[in-house]
Amino acid sequence: MAFAINHIHLKAPDSEKTANWYVKAFDFKLVSDTVRKFGDRFIRCESAGGMVVNISGARTAEQMGGGDATPHWGLEHFGVDVDDMDAEIARLEGLGAELMEGPIQSAPNMRIAFIKAPDDVRVELIEVS
């Protein structure tokens, strides 16, 4: 059996606010917005490349731990391709993101940077020239 990544799921105190940030920041498309039987607002988004990103709040009586945009064990970040690293960093900072690291020349034709997105999510920006 071939395994494919099905989706990324982000948890947010205000799923609508967070989903709208990703729409503005990375041109995500809102696919659906429902309240599930678990009591959480569940917003399904899709990136330009077709990756499904679900954003939801806490389920009824669910206790949430804090986010962590710093390097850490476990699922640490997701990456987004950009055409102009410097312009994207400036634009994303204007939307409230915080530059955490970089830009770094990681290969002769590649630069990377890490930002802190809403809800303390670590996102890698990748520019290939």
C-alpha positions as CSV (number, residue, x, y, z in Angstrom):
1,M,0.0,0.0,0.0
2,A,1.2,3.5,-0.9
3,F,0.8,6.0,1.9
4,A,0.0,9.6,1.2
5,I,-0.3,12.5,3.7
6,N,-4.0,13.1,4.1
7,H,-4.1,16.4,5.9
8,I,-2.6,18.8,8.4
9,H,-4.7,19.7,11.4
10,L,-4.2,22.9,13.3
11,K,-6.0,23.6,16.6
12,A,-6.9,27.2,17.4
13,P,-8.7,29.1,20.1
14,D,-10.6,31.0,17.3
15,S,-10.7,28.7,14.3
16,E,-12.3,31.3,12.0
17,K,-9.7,34.0,12.8
18,T,-6.9,31.5,12.3
19,A,-8.4,30.1,9.0
20,N,-8.8,33.7,7.7
21,W,-5.1,34.4,8.5
22,Y,-4.0,31.4,6.4
23,V,-6.3,32.5,3.6
24,K,-4.6,35.9,3.5
25,A,-1.1,34.7,4.2
26,F,-0.9,31.7,1.9
27,D,-4.0,31.9,-0.4
28,F,-5.8,28.9,1.3
29,K,-9.3,28.2,0.0
30,L,-12.0,27.7,2.6
31,V,-13.8,24.4,1.6
32,S,-16.2,23.9,4.5
33,D,-17.1,25.3,8.0
34,T,-19.1,23.2,10.4
35,V,-19.6,22.5,14.1
36,R,-19.0,18.9,14.6
37,K,-20.8,16.6,17.1
38,F,-17.6,16.9,19.3
39,G,-18.6,20.6,19.8
40,D,-15.7,22.1,17.9
41,R,-15.9,24.5,15.0
42,F,-14.1,22.6,12.1
43,I,-12.9,24.6,9.1
44,R,-11.5,22.7,6.2
45,C,-9.1,24.6,3.9
46,E,-7.0,23.7,0.9
47,S,-3.7,25.0,-0.2
48,A,-2.9,26.0,-3.8
49,G,-1.1,22.7,-4.2
50,G,-4.1,20.7,-2.9
51,M,-3.0,19.9,0.6
52,V,-5.9,19.8,3.0
53,V,-5.4,21.8,6.2
54,N,-8.1,21.5,8.9
55,I,-8.4,24.1,11.5
56,S,-10.6,23.5,14.6
57,G,-11.2,24.7,18.1
58,A,-11.2,22.5,21.2
59,R,-13.7,19.7,21.4
60,T,-16.3,19.9,24.3
61,A,-14.4,19.6,27.6
62,E,-11.0,19.1,25.7
63,Q,-8.1,20.7,27.6
64,M,-5.5,22.2,25.2
65,G,-1.8,22.5,25.8
66,G,0.1,25.5,24.5
67,G,1.6,25.8,21.0
68,D,5.3,25.9,20.4
69,A,6.8,27.8,17.4
70,T,10.4,27.0,18.6
71,P,12.3,23.9,17.4
72,H,11.0,20.9,19.4
73,W,10.5,17.2,19.2
74,G,7.5,15.7,17.5
75,L,5.6,17.4,14.6
76,E,7.6,20.6,14.4
77,H,6.5,22.6,11.4
78,F,5.1,22.5,7.9
79,G,6.7,24.2,4.9
80,V,5.4,26.6,2.2
81,D,7.0,27.4,-1.1
82,V,7.5,31.1,-1.8
83,D,8.8,33.0,-4.8
84,D,10.4,36.0,-3.1
85,M,11.6,35.3,0.5
86,D,12.2,38.9,1.5
87,A,8.9,40.2,0.2
88,E,7.0,37.3,1.8
89,I,8.7,37.8,5.2
90,A,7.7,41.5,5.1
91,R,4.2,40.7,4.0
92,L,3.7,38.0,6.6
93,E,5.1,40.2,9.4
94,G,2.5,42.8,8.3
95,L,-0.1,40.1,8.9
96,G,1.2,39.5,12.4
97,A,3.7,36.7,11.8
98,E,7.0,36.8,13.7
99,L,10.3,35.9,12.0
100,M,11.9,33.2,14.1
101,E,15.0,32.2,12.1
102,G,16.6,33.1,8.8
103,P,16.6,33.6,5.9
104,I,19.3,30.9,5.7
105,Q,21.1,29.9,2.5
106,S,20.6,26.1,2.9
107,A,21.8,25.1,-0.6
108,P,23.2,27.0,-3.6
109,N,19.7,27.6,-5.0
110,M,17.6,27.4,-1.8
111,R,16.9,29.8,1.1
112,I,14.7,29.0,4.1
113,A,13.2,30.9,7.0
114,F,10.9,30.0,9.9
115,I,8.0,32.2,11.1
116,K,5.7,32.0,14.1
117,A,2.2,32.0,12.7
118,P,-1.0,32.4,14.8
119,D,-1.5,30.1,17.7
120,D,2.3,29.6,18.0
121,V,2.6,27.4,14.9
122,R,6.0,27.1,13.3
123,V,6.0,27.5,9.4
124,E,9.0,27.1,7.2
125,L,9.2,29.4,4.1
126,I,11.2,27.8,1.2
127,E,12.5,29.8,-1.8
128,V,14.1,27.9,-4.6
129,S,15.9,30.0,-7.3
